[in-house]
Amino acid sequence: MKDISLLESVLGVVFKEKKILEESLTHRSYINEHPKRGLNHNERLEFLGDAVLELVVTEYLYKKYDKPEGELTNWRASLVNAEMLGDLAYELGIDRFIMVSRGEHRDNGKARHYILADALEAIIGAMYLDQGYEKCQNFITKYLLIKLSGIIKNKLYRDSKSLFQEASQDKLSITPSYYVLREWGPDHAKRFEIGLFLEEEQIAIGEGSSKQEAEQDAAKKGLVVKGW
């Protein structure tokens, strides 16, 4: 593993307990390959970090914008989804520090993106335990909430499934359907592949860690395919 102080420099946080930061970067697959290292994987920290992240973003939106609950929910979802978090993890260079199995290390596709998104949430969880809420709030504001103005300006918060359904009903008078094509992985890391159909025609295939996430991915790709 690279010098963890380099990551601390990027995060703007010097951890009192270095081991908790190391744990936040440790994927379950690495534990399986290195059982004698005595490390814990990052899933519990991810669970905690997800809650902290959602609270910080929700509090910010509530205080800054006098908007209906539904609109704020869409804005929040656009900030805390796996795609956004994975992109931010790449921007911060977390991929250089993550500890995964050899197989996962070679994978530069969508699965890797989700691993990085989870690691970012785990880092936030570790930061919360080691530094407290305010430090997490500062970090999330600096690196994530700064992206909100662009999301609102370009209407990137619009739900892909809703957009695709509106367009398909308006242009073709057809309501789209979604079907599970494949699912795999253990219960703690399930993956789904879902097809988007207009009647009998398959338009796109989406993938995600939940059916809802895979449906959104398929709808997003479908909008591109149909030019909508």
C-alpha angles and dihedrals in degrees: 000000000000122000103292091210088072089061091045088055091054092046092047090230131110106205119222089206108043093185093066091055089049089051091052088059096048116101121204091245090062091054090052091055096041106035092155095059090084094225129143121226120243102246096104091049089048089054090053095042092052090058093046092048093050092048094050093048093044093049091049094050093045094052098040104040129048093205135133118276093249093056093047089049091055092049091050092049090053090057103042101041121118094251094056094043092047091051091050091049089055091048090054092047094241089144088073091060105036116114112219137148120280090256094052090045090060092050111092095169135095095301090059089050091056092047089055092047089052091047091054090053089048090052089053089051091050091047090052093052094043102036109015137240099300094058089051090048091053092048095048092046093050099047108022112022089052087071094060097085091058091047091053094043093051094036091236089151092075111118110250094215092052092046092050093047093048091049096045093048092045097045103029106015088234128128110218122236131210125209131182107243098177142353128189145158134066121304093261092053106028119169127200133199113199131185124218113215137187101202103306097343118099107219104177145343123231133193132203149140090261134030090248092052092048091049091052090049091050092048092049090052090044091057089056094045092051094040091237 
